Amino acid sequence: MKKNDLVVKVAEKTETKKQAQEIVDLIFDSIKSALKKKEPVAIAGFGILKIKQTKARTGRNPKTGETIQIPAKKKVSFRPAKELKELVK
């Protein structure tokens, strides 16, 4: 499912597709804003999105075998809710 498909689904319950687009955009903007502030986003029955910090580590270039230093970075992690896990079993 793509964002546009989601807009179409929301439009089935709203008056216009433009209104549905605004709703979907507002939801995604709110999620992005919370993650930017390093706040977790918990959606009941769906899961939790949060920012995790990875540590710096030593890696290896698979092509040359050369040892390289991989810097620490932040990434978004998702932990699905129990209901979602059971749904996709």
ZIZIWO-V875358 format. One record per pair of residues at least 12 apart in sequence whose C-alpha atoms are under 7 Angstrom apart, sorted by the first residue. I is the first residue (numbers start at 0). J is the second residue. Records with the same first field share a line. If there is no record, write none. Layout:
I = J  J
//
This chain:
6 = 19  20  23
34 = 49  50
37 = 50
44 = 80  82  83
45 = 79  80  83
46 = 77  78  79  80
47 = 77  78  79
48 = 75  76  77  78
49 = 75  76  77
50 = 73  74  75  76
51 = 73  74  75  76
52 = 72  73  74
53 = 71  72  73
54 = 71
55 = 69  70  71
56 = 68  69  70
57 = 69
//
